[in-house]
Amino acid sequence: MAIQYFVKAAVSEYEDKADGKMKKRYASIGVIMDTKHGLMLKIETLPLFALKDGGLLAYLNPPEDKAIPTQQVSKEFKDDVPF
């Protein structure tokens, strides 16, 4: 089962110190997976305190590639092994 989307919801607000504007704080509440029967929603947490008007709006975010960039090896150390 491959994760297709992360489900995130606005759970609170805060004032940005840089510009003084109100911004939303988001939390991951579940995932949407691709199964042999179609898409499946797995709710991992439900922030009840964030419910407004009896509902909760959530966003679907595709998984991000968080690969660590490779570091280049300095030429002076590339072939110089002390043992």
Secondary structure, 3 states (H helix, E strand, C coil): CEEEEEEEEEEEEEECCCCCCEEEEEEEEEEEEEECCEEEEEECCCCHHHCECCECCEEEECCCCCCCCCCCCCHHHHCCCCC
